[in-house]
């Protein structure tokens, strides 16, 4: 068995996984960009502040999670 077959199989798997990830990442990135442009990220961060406090992080870190 040559090295070409496993390498080709690995390449196919990598492309398939990358495409699956892009299907999720691209809409999320576009959504976050729209929220930033409309200045709605801060509104999204407010409900996350209790979660941040539960994890021991400052409430302001909710803004980081929101982006």
CHARMM-style PDB file with segment names, atoms N, HN, CA, C and O in Angstrom:
ATOM      1  N   UNK     1       0.849  -1.175   0.000  1.00  0.00      PROA
ATOM      2  CA  UNK     1       0.000   0.000   0.000  1.00  0.00      PROA
ATOM      3  C   UNK     1       0.894   1.237   0.000  1.00  0.00      PROA
ATOM      4  O   UNK     1       1.843   1.331   0.778  1.00  0.00      PROA
ATOM      5  N   UNK     2       0.591   2.144  -0.847  1.00  0.00      PROA
ATOM      6  HN  UNK     2      -0.180   2.068  -1.479  1.00  0.00      PROA
ATOM      7  CA  UNK     2       1.415   3.349  -0.944  1.00  0.00      PROA
ATOM      8  C   UNK     2       0.940   4.403   0.051  1.00  0.00      PROA
ATOM      9  O   UNK     2      -0.109   4.257   0.678  1.00  0.00      PROA
ATOM     10  N   UNK     3       1.703   5.427   0.180  1.00  0.00      PROA
ATOM     11  HN  UNK     3       2.556   5.545  -0.329  1.00  0.00      PROA
ATOM     12  CA  UNK     3       1.345   6.534   1.063  1.00  0.00      PROA
ATOM     13  C   UNK     3       0.278   7.429   0.461  1.00  0.00      PROA
ATOM     14  O   UNK     3      -0.355   8.202   1.179  1.00  0.00      PROA
ATOM     15  N   UNK     4       0.072   7.339  -0.824  1.00  0.00      PROA
ATOM     16  HN  UNK     4       0.586   6.710  -1.408  1.00  0.00      PROA
ATOM     17  CA  UNK     4      -0.876   8.222  -1.495  1.00  0.00      PROA
ATOM     18  C   UNK     4      -2.314   7.972  -1.041  1.00  0.00      PROA
ATOM     19  O   UNK     4      -3.069   8.924  -0.846  1.00  0.00      PROA
ATOM     20  N   UNK     5      -2.698   6.726  -0.874  1.00  0.00      PROA
ATOM     21  HN  UNK     5      -2.085   5.953  -1.033  1.00  0.00      PROA
ATOM     22  CA  UNK     5      -4.078   6.411  -0.501  1.00  0.00      PROA
ATOM     23  C   UNK     5      -4.441   6.945   0.884  1.00  0.00      PROA
ATOM     24  O   UNK     5      -5.476   7.597   1.019  1.00  0.00      PROA
ATOM     25  N   UNK     6      -3.630   6.697   1.922  1.00  0.00      PROA
ATOM     26  HN  UNK     6      -2.789   6.168   1.812  1.00  0.00      PROA
ATOM     27  CA  UNK     6      -3.975   7.269   3.226  1.00  0.00      PROA
ATOM     28  C   UNK     6      -3.919   8.799   3.236  1.00  0.00      PROA
ATOM     29  O   UNK     6      -4.719   9.449   3.909  1.00  0.00      PROA
ATOM     30  N   UNK     7      -2.977   9.366   2.492  1.00  0.00      PROA
ATOM     31  HN  UNK     7      -2.327   8.838   1.946  1.00  0.00      PROA
ATOM     32  CA  UNK     7      -2.875  10.825   2.437  1.00  0.00      PROA
ATOM     33  C   UNK     7      -4.109  11.416   1.765  1.00  0.00      PROA
ATOM     34  O   UNK     7      -4.630  12.438   2.212  1.00  0.00      PROA
ATOM     35  N   UNK     8      -4.573  10.788   0.708  1.00  0.00      PROA
ATOM     36  HN  UNK     8      -4.150   9.958   0.345  1.00  0.00      PROA
ATOM     37  CA  UNK     8      -5.767  11.260   0.013  1.00  0.00      PROA
ATOM     38  C   UNK     8      -6.999  11.123   0.900  1.00  0.00      PROA
ATOM     39  O   UNK     8      -7.865  11.998   0.911  1.00  0.00      PROA
ATOM     40  N   UNK     9      -7.072  10.038   1.632  1.00  0.00      PROA
ATOM     41  HN  UNK     9      -6.368   9.327   1.623  1.00  0.00      PROA
ATOM     42  CA  UNK     9      -8.185   9.835   2.558  1.00  0.00      PROA
ATOM     43  C   UNK     9      -8.179  10.895   3.658  1.00  0.00      PROA
ATOM     44  O   UNK     9      -9.225  11.443   4.004  1.00  0.00      PROA
ATOM     45  N   UNK    10      -7.008  11.179   4.202  1.00  0.00      PROA
ATOM     46  HN  UNK    10      -6.157  10.734   3.922  1.00  0.00      PROA
ATOM     47  CA  UNK    10      -6.895  12.210   5.236  1.00  0.00      PROA
ATOM     48  C   UNK    10      -7.264  13.578   4.683  1.00  0.00      PROA
ATOM     49  O   UNK    10      -7.912  14.370   5.367  1.00  0.00      PROA
ATOM     50  N   UNK    11      -6.862  13.857   3.465  1.00  0.00      PROA
ATOM     51  HN  UNK    11      -6.336  13.213   2.909  1.00  0.00      PROA
ATOM     52  CA  UNK    11      -7.194  15.132   2.830  1.00  0.00      PROA
ATOM     53  C   UNK    11      -8.701  15.265   2.627  1.00  0.00      PROA
ATOM     54  O   UNK    11      -9.274  16.326   2.874  1.00  0.00      PROA
ATOM     55  N   UNK    12      -9.340  14.183   2.177  1.00  0.00      PROA
ATOM     56  HN  UNK    12      -8.874  13.321   1.977  1.00  0.00      PROA
ATOM     57  CA  UNK    12     -10.799  14.203   2.006  1.00  0.00      PROA
ATOM     58  C   UNK    12     -11.500  14.449   3.337  1.00  0.00      PROA
ATOM     59  O   UNK    12     -12.443  15.237   3.409  1.00  0.00      PROA
ATOM     60  N   UNK    13     -11.040  13.773   4.390  1.00  0.00      PROA
ATOM     61  HN  UNK    13     -10.274  13.133   4.331  1.00  0.00      PROA
ATOM     62  CA  UNK    13     -11.627  13.974   5.714  1.00  0.00      PROA
ATOM     63  C   UNK    13     -11.443  15.413   6.184  1.00  0.00      PROA
ATOM     64  O   UNK    13     -12.366  16.011   6.737  1.00  0.00      PROA
ATOM     65  N   UNK    14     -10.265  15.963   5.966  1.00  0.00      PROA
ATOM     66  HN  UNK    14      -9.515  15.477   5.517  1.00  0.00      PROA
ATOM     67  CA  UNK    14      -9.988  17.339   6.386  1.00  0.00      PROA
ATOM     68  C   UNK    14     -10.880  18.329   5.649  1.00  0.00      PROA
ATOM     69  O   UNK    14     -11.386  19.277   6.250  1.00  0.00      PROA
ATOM     70  N   UNK    15     -11.074  18.117   4.367  1.00  0.00      PROA
ATOM     71  HN  UNK    15     -10.664  17.347   3.878  1.00  0.00      PROA
ATOM     72  CA  UNK    15     -11.940  19.007   3.581  1.00  0.00      PROA
ATOM     73  C   UNK    15     -13.382  18.887   4.047  1.00  0.00      PROA
ATOM     74  O   UNK    15     -14.075  19.895   4.185  1.00  0.00      PROA
ATOM     75  N   UNK    16     -13.841  17.661   4.291  1.00  0.00      PROA
ATOM     76  HN  UNK    16     -13.277  16.843   4.179  1.00  0.00      PROA
ATOM     77  CA  UNK    16     -15.221  17.454   4.742  1.00  0.00      PROA
ATOM     78  C   UNK    16     -15.464  18.115   6.094  1.00  0.00      PROA
ATOM     79  O   UNK    16     -16.483  18.776   6.291  1.00  0.00      PROA
ATOM     80  N   UNK    17     -14.536  17.938   7.015  1.00  0.00      PROA
ATOM     81  HN  UNK    17     -13.708  17.400   6.855  1.00  0.00      PROA
ATOM     82  CA  UNK    17     -14.670  18.537   8.343  1.00  0.00      PROA
ATOM     83  C   UNK    17     -14.606  20.055   8.255  1.00  0.00      PROA
ATOM     84  O   UNK    17     -15.364  20.749   8.931  1.00  0.00      PROA
ATOM     85  N   UNK    18     -13.708  20.571   7.429  1.00  0.00      PROA
ATOM     86  HN  UNK    18     -13.092  20.006   6.880  1.00  0.00      PROA
ATOM     87  CA  UNK    18     -13.602  22.022   7.260  1.00  0.00      PROA
ATOM     88  C   UNK    18     -14.902  22.604   6.723  1.00  0.00      PROA
ATOM     89  O   UNK    18     -15.365  23.637   7.208  1.00  0.00      PROA
ATOM     90  N   UNK    19     -15.491  21.956   5.735  1.00  0.00      PROA
ATOM     91  HN  UNK    19     -15.115  21.117   5.341  1.00  0.00      PROA
ATOM     92  CA  UNK    19     -16.752  22.448   5.178  1.00  0.00      PROA
ATOM     93  C   UNK    19     -17.869  22.416   6.215  1.00  0.00      PROA
ATOM     94  O   UNK    19     -18.687  23.334   6.274  1.00  0.00      PROA
ATOM     95  N   UNK    20     -17.908  21.365   7.033  1.00  0.00      PROA
ATOM     96  HN  UNK    20     -17.243  20.619   6.985  1.00  0.00      PROA
ATOM     97  CA  UNK    20     -18.906  21.297   8.102  1.00  0.00      PROA
ATOM     98  C   UNK    20     -18.725  22.446   9.091  1.00  0.00      PROA
ATOM     99  O   UNK    20     -19.702  23.061   9.519  1.00  0.00      PROA
ATOM    100  N   UNK    21     -17.486  22.732   9.448  1.00  0.00      PROA
ATOM    101  HN  UNK    21     -16.692  22.233   9.100  1.00  0.00      PROA
ATOM    102  CA  UNK    21     -17.218  23.832  10.375  1.00  0.00      PROA
ATOM    103  C   UNK    21     -17.566  25.182   9.756  1.00  0.00      PROA
ATOM    104  O   UNK    21     -18.105  26.056  10.434  1.00  0.00      PROA
ATOM    105  N   UNK    22     -17.261  25.354   8.479  1.00  0.00      PROA
ATOM    106  HN  UNK    22     -16.823  24.644   7.928  1.00  0.00      PROA
ATOM    107  CA  UNK    22     -17.569  26.622   7.806  1.00  0.00      PROA
ATOM    108  C   UNK    22     -19.065  26.882   7.773  1.00  0.00      PROA
ATOM    109  O   UNK    22     -19.497  28.032   7.855  1.00  0.00      PROA
ATOM    110  N   UNK    23     -19.863  25.821   7.652  1.00  0.00      PROA
ATOM    111  HN  UNK    23     -19.512  24.887   7.585  1.00  0.00      PROA
ATOM    112  CA  UNK    23     -21.318  25.979   7.639  1.00  0.00      PROA
ATOM    113  C   UNK    23     -21.827  26.564   8.949  1.00  0.00      PROA
ATOM    114  O   UNK    23     -22.870  27.218   8.972  1.00  0.00      PROA
ATOM    115  N   UNK    24     -21.107  26.337  10.027  1.00  0.00      PROA
ATOM    116  HN  UNK    24     -20.260  25.806  10.007  1.00  0.00      PROA
ATOM    117  CA  UNK    24     -21.484  26.884  11.327  1.00  0.00      PROA
ATOM    118  C   UNK    24     -20.818  28.235  11.558  1.00  0.00      PROA
ATOM    119  O   UNK    24     -21.469  29.192  11.978  1.00  0.00      PROA
ATOM    120  N   UNK    25     -19.532  28.306  11.284  1.00  0.00      PROA
ATOM    121  HN  UNK    25     -19.004  27.529  10.942  1.00  0.00      PROA
ATOM    122  CA  UNK    25     -18.754  29.505  11.622  1.00  0.00      PROA
ATOM    123  C   UNK    25     -19.156  30.736  10.815  1.00  0.00      PROA
ATOM    124  O   UNK    25     -19.272  31.823  11.380  1.00  0.00      PROA
ATOM    125  N   UNK    26     -19.368  30.591   9.528  1.00  0.00      PROA
ATOM    126  HN  UNK    26     -19.274  29.707   9.069  1.00  0.00      PROA
ATOM    127  CA  UNK    26     -19.637  31.761   8.689  1.00  0.00      PROA
ATOM    128  C   UNK    26     -20.937  32.465   9.088  1.00  0.00      PROA
ATOM    129  O   UNK    26     -20.924  33.688   9.228  1.00  0.00      PROA
ATOM    130  N   UNK    27     -22.059  31.760   9.280  1.00  0.00      PROA
ATOM    131  HN  UNK    27     -22.069  30.767   9.166  1.00  0.00      PROA
ATOM    132  CA  UNK    27     -23.263  32.472   9.731  1.00  0.00      PROA
ATOM    133  C   UNK    27     -23.092  33.113  11.114  1.00  0.00      PROA
ATOM    134  O   UNK    27     -23.611  34.203  11.356  1.00  0.00      PROA
ATOM    135  N   UNK    28     -22.374  32.449  12.018  1.00  0.00      PROA
ATOM    136  HN  UNK    28     -21.952  31.564  11.822  1.00  0.00      PROA
ATOM    137  CA  UNK    28     -22.155  33.023  13.348  1.00  0.00      PROA
ATOM    138  C   UNK    28     -21.318  34.295  13.247  1.00  0.00      PROA
ATOM    139  O   UNK    28     -21.629  35.293  13.898  1.00  0.00      PROA
ATOM    140  N   UNK    29     -20.274  34.268  12.449  1.00  0.00      PROA
ATOM    141  HN  UNK    29     -20.021  33.457  11.921  1.00  0.00      PROA
ATOM    142  CA  UNK    29     -19.426  35.449  12.274  1.00  0.00      PROA
ATOM    143  C   UNK    29     -20.233  36.597  11.675  1.00  0.00      PROA
ATOM    144  O   UNK    29     -20.102  37.742  12.108  1.00  0.00      PROA
ATOM    145  N   UNK    30     -21.063  36.296  10.685  1.00  0.00      PROA
ATOM    146  HN  UNK    30     -21.169  35.366  10.333  1.00  0.00      PROA
ATOM    147  CA  UNK    30     -21.894  37.335  10.071  1.00  0.00      PROA
ATOM    148  C   UNK    30     -22.889  37.893  11.088  1.00  0.00      PROA
ATOM    149  O   UNK    30     -23.099  39.104  11.158  1.00  0.00      PROA
ATOM    150  N   UNK    31     -23.498  37.007  11.876  1.00  0.00      PROA
ATOM    151  HN  UNK    31     -23.328  36.023  11.820  1.00  0.00      PROA
ATOM    152  CA  UNK    31     -24.442  37.454  12.902  1.00  0.00      PROA
ATOM    153  C   UNK    31     -23.794  38.347  13.939  1.00  0.00      PROA
ATOM    154  O   UNK    31     -24.365  39.369  14.320  1.00  0.00      PROA
ATOM    155  N   UNK    32     -22.610  37.976  14.400  1.00  0.00      PROA
ATOM    156  HN  UNK    32     -22.146  37.146  14.090  1.00  0.00      PROA
ATOM    157  CA  UNK    32     -21.896  38.790  15.390  1.00  0.00      PROA
ATOM    158  C   UNK    32     -21.527  40.138  14.790  1.00  0.00      PROA
ATOM    159  O   UNK    32     -21.631  41.165  15.460  1.00  0.00      PROA
ATOM    160  N   UNK    33     -21.100  40.141  13.547  1.00  0.00      PROA
ATOM    161  HN  UNK    33     -21.015  39.307  13.003  1.00  0.00      PROA
ATOM    162  CA  UNK    33     -20.747  41.402  12.880  1.00  0.00      PROA
ATOM    163  C   UNK    33     -21.963  42.319  12.782  1.00  0.00      PROA
ATOM    164  O   UNK    33     -21.852  43.523  13.014  1.00  0.00      PROA
ATOM    165  N   UNK    34     -23.120  41.757  12.441  1.00  0.00      PROA
ATOM    166  HN  UNK    34     -23.210  40.779  12.253  1.00  0.00      PROA
ATOM    167  CA  UNK    34     -24.344  42.557  12.363  1.00  0.00      PROA
ATOM    168  C   UNK    34     -24.702  43.115  13.734  1.00  0.00      PROA
ATOM    169  O   UNK    34     -25.055  44.288  13.855  1.00  0.00      PROA
ATOM    170  N   UNK    35     -24.614  42.273  14.776  1.00  0.00      PROA
ATOM    171  HN  UNK    35     -24.327  41.320  14.677  1.00  0.00      PROA
ATOM    172  CA  UNK    35     -24.908  42.744  16.131  1.00  0.00      PROA
ATOM    173  C   UNK    35     -23.955  43.847  16.558  1.00  0.00      PROA
ATOM    174  O   UNK    35     -24.372  44.796  17.223  1.00  0.00      PROA
ATOM    175  N   UNK    36     -22.686  43.742  16.191  1.00  0.00      PROA
ATOM    176  HN  UNK    36     -22.348  42.971  15.652  1.00  0.00      PROA
ATOM    177  CA  UNK    36     -21.718  44.790  16.518  1.00  0.00      PROA
ATOM    178  C   UNK    36     -22.057  46.082  15.797  1.00  0.00      PROA
ATOM    179  O   UNK    36     -22.030  47.157  16.396  1.00  0.00      PROA
ATOM    180  N   UNK    37     -22.375  45.980  14.515  1.00  0.00      PROA
ATOM    181  HN  UNK    37     -22.397  45.107  14.029  1.00  0.00      PROA
ATOM    182  CA  UNK    37     -22.681  47.178  13.728  1.00  0.00      PROA
ATOM    183  C   UNK    37     -23.939  47.872  14.235  1.00  0.00      PROA
ATOM    184  O   UNK    37     -24.018  49.100  14.201  1.00  0.00      PROA
ATOM    185  N   UNK    38     -24.916  47.115  14.701  1.00  0.00      PROA
ATOM    186  HN  UNK    38     -24.851  46.117  14.729  1.00  0.00      PROA
ATOM    187  CA  UNK    38     -26.152  47.689  15.229  1.00  0.00      PROA
ATOM    188  C   UNK    38     -26.040  48.032  16.708  1.00  0.00      PROA
ATOM    189  O   UNK    38     -27.008  48.483  17.320  1.00  0.00      PROA
ATOM    190  N   UNK    39     -24.864  47.819  17.280  1.00  0.00      PROA
ATOM    191  HN  UNK    39     -24.078  47.452  16.783  1.00  0.00      PROA
ATOM    192  CA  UNK    39     -24.581  48.106  18.693  1.00  0.00      PROA
ATOM    193  C   UNK    39     -25.527  47.350  19.635  1.00  0.00      PROA
ATOM    194  O   UNK    39     -26.006  47.904  20.624  1.00  0.00      PROA
ATOM    195  N   UNK    40     -25.783  46.091  19.316  1.00  0.00      PROA
ATOM    196  HN  UNK    40     -25.394  45.641  18.513  1.00  0.00      PROA
ATOM    197  CA  UNK    40     -26.665  45.256  20.128  1.00  0.00      PROA
ATOM    198  C   UNK    40     -25.908  44.240  20.976  1.00  0.00      PROA
ATOM    199  O   UNK    40     -26.520  43.503  21.749  1.00  0.00      PROA
ATOM    200  N   UNK    41     -24.599  44.195  20.841  1.00  0.00      PROA
ATOM    201  HN  UNK    41     -24.102  44.794  20.213  1.00  0.00      PROA
ATOM    202  CA  UNK    41     -23.793  43.244  21.612  1.00  0.00      PROA
ATOM    203  C   UNK    41     -23.929  43.509  23.108  1.00  0.00      PROA
ATOM    204  O   UNK    41     -24.008  42.572  23.902  1.00  0.00      PROA
ATOM    205  N   UNK    42     -23.957  44.782  23.493  1.00  0.00      PROA
ATOM    206  HN  UNK    42     -23.893  45.544  22.848  1.00  0.00      PROA
ATOM    207  CA  UNK    42     -24.045  45.102  24.926  1.00  0.00      PROA
ATOM    208  C   UNK    42     -25.366  44.608  25.516  1.00  0.00      PROA
ATOM    209  O   UNK    42     -25.411  44.220  26.683  1.00  0.00      PROA
ATOM    210  N   UNK    43     -26.444  44.617  24.721  1.00  0.00      PROA
ATOM    211  HN  UNK    43     -26.408  44.932  23.773  1.00  0.00      PROA
ATOM    212  CA  UNK    43     -27.722  44.088  25.203  1.00  0.00      PROA
ATOM    213  C   UNK    43     -27.664  42.581  25.399  1.00  0.00      PROA
ATOM    214  O   UNK    43     -28.326  42.036  26.282  1.00  0.00      PROA
ATOM    215  N   UNK    44     -26.884  41.925  24.589  1.00  0.00      PROA
ATOM    216  HN  UNK    44     -26.346  42.368  23.872  1.00  0.00      PROA
ATOM    217  CA  UNK    44     -26.726  40.480  24.708  1.00  0.00      PROA
ATOM    218  C   UNK    44     -25.855  40.117  25.907  1.00  0.00      PROA
ATOM    219  O   UNK    44     -26.001  39.039  26.483  1.00  0.00      PROA
ATOM    220  N   UNK    45     -24.956  41.012  26.276  1.00  0.00      PROA
ATOM    221  HN  UNK    45     -24.837  41.887  25.808  1.00  0.00      PROA
ATOM    222  CA  UNK    45     -24.042  40.739  27.379  1.00  0.00      PROA
ATOM    223  C   UNK    45     -24.745  40.817  28.736  1.00  0.00      PROA
ATOM    224  O   UNK    45     -24.333  40.143  29.680  1.00  0.00      PROA
ATOM    225  N   UNK    46     -25.791  41.623  28.846  1.00  0.00      PROA
ATOM    226  HN  UNK    46     -26.126  42.171  28.079  1.00  0.00      PROA
ATOM    227  CA  UNK    46     -26.477  41.806  30.135  1.00  0.00      PROA
ATOM    228  C   UNK    46     -27.029  40.489  30.681  1.00  0.00      PROA
ATOM    229  O   UNK    46     -26.789  40.189  31.850  1.00  0.00      PROA
ATOM    230  N   UNK    47     -27.759  39.687  29.895  1.00  0.00      PROA
ATOM    231  HN  UNK    47     -27.955  39.931  28.945  1.00  0.00      PROA
ATOM    232  CA  UNK    47     -28.257  38.423  30.451  1.00  0.00      PROA
ATOM    233  C   UNK    47     -27.150  37.419  30.790  1.00  0.00      PROA
ATOM    234  O   UNK    47     -27.370  36.495  31.573  1.00  0.00      PROA
ATOM    235  N   UNK    48     -25.980  37.596  30.212  1.00  0.00      PROA
ATOM    236  HN  UNK    48     -25.801  38.346  29.575  1.00  0.00      PROA
ATOM    237  CA  UNK    48     -24.878  36.674  30.486  1.00  0.00      PROA
ATOM    238  C   UNK    48     -24.119  37.021  31.764  1.00  0.00      PROA
ATOM    239  O   UNK    48     -23.319  36.217  32.241  1.00  0.00      PROA
ATOM    240  N   UNK    49     -24.357  38.203  32.324  1.00  0.00      PROA
ATOM    241  HN  UNK    49     -25.007  38.857  31.936  1.00  0.00      PROA
ATOM    242  CA  UNK    49     -23.598  38.600  33.516  1.00  0.00      PROA
ATOM    243  C   UNK    49     -23.825  37.669  34.714  1.00  0.00      PROA
ATOM    244  O   UNK    49     -22.859  37.393  35.425  1.00  0.00      PROA
ATOM    245  N   UNK    50     -25.050  37.163  34.987  1.00  0.00      PROA
ATOM    246  HN  UNK    50     -25.835  37.388  34.409  1.00  0.00      PROA
ATOM    247  CA  UNK    50     -25.183  36.204  36.095  1.00  0.00      PROA
ATOM    248  C   UNK    50     -24.378  34.921  35.873  1.00  0.00      PROA
ATOM    249  O   UNK    50     -23.833  34.351  36.817  1.00  0.00      PROA
ATOM    250  N   UNK    51     -24.311  34.481  34.633  1.00  0.00      PROA
ATOM    251  HN  UNK    51     -24.755  34.944  33.865  1.00  0.00      PROA
ATOM    252  CA  UNK    51     -23.518  33.291  34.311  1.00  0.00      PROA
ATOM    253  C   UNK    51     -22.043  33.552  34.593  1.00  0.00      PROA
ATOM    254  O   UNK    51     -21.336  32.681  35.099  1.00  0.00      PROA
ATOM    255  N   UNK    52     -21.593  34.740  34.266  1.00  0.00      PROA
ATOM    256  HN  UNK    52     -22.168  35.448  33.855  1.00  0.00      PROA
ATOM    257  CA  UNK    52     -20.192  35.098  34.518  1.00  0.00      PROA
ATOM    258  C   UNK    52     -19.909  35.105  36.018  1.00  0.00      PROA
ATOM    259  O   UNK    52     -18.857  34.641  36.456  1.00  0.00      PROA
ATOM    260  N   UNK    53     -20.843  35.627  36.799  1.00  0.00      PROA
ATOM    261  HN  UNK    53     -21.698  36.004  36.443  1.00  0.00      PROA
ATOM    262  CA  UNK    53     -20.653  35.658  38.248  1.00  0.00      PROA
ATOM    263  C   UNK    53     -20.628  34.248  38.831  1.00  0.00      PROA
ATOM    264  O   UNK    53     -19.895  33.987  39.785  1.00  0.00      PROA
ATOM    265  N   UNK    54     -21.421  33.340  38.266  1.00  0.00      PROA
ATOM    266  HN  UNK    54     -22.016  33.552  37.491  1.00  0.00      PROA
ATOM    267  CA  UNK    54     -21.411  31.949  38.731  1.00  0.00      PROA
ATOM    268  C   UNK    54     -20.066  31.282  38.492  1.00  0.00      PROA
ATOM    269  O   UNK    54     -19.632  30.441  39.278  1.00  0.00      PROA
ATOM    270  N   UNK    55     -19.418  31.657  37.414  1.00  0.00      PROA
ATOM    271  HN  UNK    55     -19.771  32.340  36.775  1.00  0.00      PROA
ATOM    272  CA  UNK    55     -18.119  31.071  37.101  1.00  0.00      PROA
ATOM    273  C   UNK    55     -16.975  31.795  37.794  1.00  0.00      PROA
ATOM    274  O   UNK    55     -15.813  31.414  37.651  1.00  0.00      PROA
ATOM    275  N   UNK    56     -17.310  32.857  38.557  1.00  0.00      PROA
ATOM    276  HN  UNK    56     -18.254  33.167  38.673  1.00  0.00      PROA
ATOM    277  CA  UNK    56     -16.276  33.590  39.279  1.00  0.00      PROA
ATOM    278  C   UNK    56     -15.598  34.660  38.451  1.00  0.00      PROA
ATOM    279  O   UNK    56     -14.579  35.213  38.866  1.00  0.00      PROA
ATOM    280  N   UNK    57     -16.147  34.960  37.292  1.00  0.00      PROA
ATOM    281  HN  UNK    57     -16.975  34.511  36.956  1.00  0.00      PROA
ATOM    282  CA  UNK    57     -15.581  35.994  36.432  1.00  0.00      PROA
ATOM    283  C   UNK    57     -16.348  37.299  36.625  1.00  0.00      PROA
ATOM    284  O   UNK    57     -17.500  37.279  37.058  1.00  0.00      PROA
ATOM    285  N   UNK    58     -15.728  38.421  36.312  1.00  0.00      PROA
ATOM    286  HN  UNK    58     -14.792  38.437  35.960  1.00  0.00      PROA
ATOM    287  CA  UNK    58     -16.447  39.693  36.414  1.00  0.00      PROA
ATOM    288  C   UNK    58     -17.649  39.720  35.462  1.00  0.00      PROA
ATOM    289  O   UNK    58     -17.622  39.102  34.398  1.00  0.00      PROA
ATOM    290  N   UNK    59     -18.692  40.437  35.855  1.00  0.00      PROA
ATOM    291  HN  UNK    59     -18.714  40.939  36.720  1.00  0.00      PROA
ATOM    292  CA  UNK    59     -19.903  40.507  35.035  1.00  0.00      PROA
ATOM    293  C   UNK    59     -19.614  41.094  33.660  1.00  0.00      PROA
ATOM    294  O   UNK    59     -20.300  40.767  32.691  1.00  0.00      PROA
ATOM    295  N   UNK    60     -18.614  41.950  33.563  1.00  0.00      PROA
ATOM    296  HN  UNK    60     -18.057  42.215  34.350  1.00  0.00      PROA
ATOM    297  CA  UNK    60     -18.264  42.562  32.279  1.00  0.00      PROA
ATOM    298  C   UNK    60     -17.768  41.534  31.270  1.00  0.00      PROA
ATOM    299  O   UNK    60     -17.758  41.808  30.070  1.00  0.00      PROA
ATOM    300  N   UNK    61     -17.360  40.366  31.730  1.00  0.00      PROA
ATOM    301  HN  UNK    61     -17.368  40.144  32.705  1.00  0.00      PROA
ATOM    302  CA  UNK    61     -16.880  39.330  30.817  1.00  0.00      PROA
ATOM    303  C   UNK    61     -18.017  38.774  29.956  1.00  0.00      PROA
ATOM    304  O   UNK    61     -17.759  38.105  28.955  1.00  0.00      PROA
ATOM    305  N   UNK    62     -19.267  39.043  30.332  1.00  0.00      PROA
ATOM    306  HN  UNK    62     -19.476  39.587  31.145  1.00  0.00      PROA
ATOM    307  CA  UNK    62     -20.399  38.640  29.505  1.00  0.00      PROA
ATOM    308  C   UNK    62     -20.315  39.247  28.122  1.00  0.00      PROA
ATOM    309  O   UNK    62     -20.766  38.653  27.143  1.00  0.00      PROA
ATOM    310  N   UNK    63     -19.733  40.437  28.045  1.00  0.00      PROA
ATOM    311  HN  UNK    63     -19.367  40.920  28.841  1.00  0.00      PROA
ATOM    312  CA  UNK    63     -19.547  41.091  26.753  1.00  0.00      PROA
ATOM    313  C   UNK    63     -18.582  40.295  25.884  1.00  0.00      PROA
ATOM    314  O   UNK    63     -18.765  40.195  24.671  1.00  0.00      PROA
ATOM    315  N   UNK    64     -17.565  39.738  26.503  1.00  0.00      PROA
ATOM    316  HN  UNK    64     -17.416  39.819  27.488  1.00  0.00      PROA
ATOM    317  CA  UNK    64     -16.604  38.915  25.758  1.00  0.00      PROA
ATOM    318  C   UNK    64     -17.290  37.662  25.232  1.00  0.00      PROA
ATOM    319  O   UNK    64     -17.083  37.279  24.081  1.00  0.00      PROA
ATOM    320  N   UNK    65     -18.100  37.024  26.060  1.00  0.00      PROA
ATOM    321  HN  UNK    65     -18.268  37.335  26.996  1.00  0.00      PROA
ATOM    322  CA  UNK    65     -18.813  35.825  25.627  1.00  0.00      PROA
ATOM    323  C   UNK    65     -19.806  36.159  24.533  1.00  0.00      PROA
ATOM    324  O   UNK    65     -20.031  35.354  23.628  1.00  0.00      PROA
ATOM    325  N   UNK    66     -20.407  37.353  24.608  1.00  0.00      PROA
ATOM    326  HN  UNK    66     -20.224  38.006  25.343  1.00  0.00      PROA
ATOM    327  CA  UNK    66     -21.399  37.746  23.614  1.00  0.00      PROA
ATOM    328  C   UNK    66     -20.767  37.982  22.253  1.00  0.00      PROA
ATOM    329  O   UNK    66     -21.447  37.910  21.229  1.00  0.00      PROA
ATOM    330  N   UNK    67     -19.477  38.263  22.237  1.00  0.00      PROA
ATOM    331  HN  UNK    67     -18.924  38.321  23.068  1.00  0.00      PROA
ATOM    332  CA  UNK    67     -18.821  38.471  20.948  1.00  0.00      PROA
ATOM    333  C   UNK    67     -18.040  37.233  20.632  1.00  0.00      PROA
ATOM    334  OT1 UNK    67     -17.393  37.161  19.587  1.00  0.00      PROA
TER     335      UNK     67
END
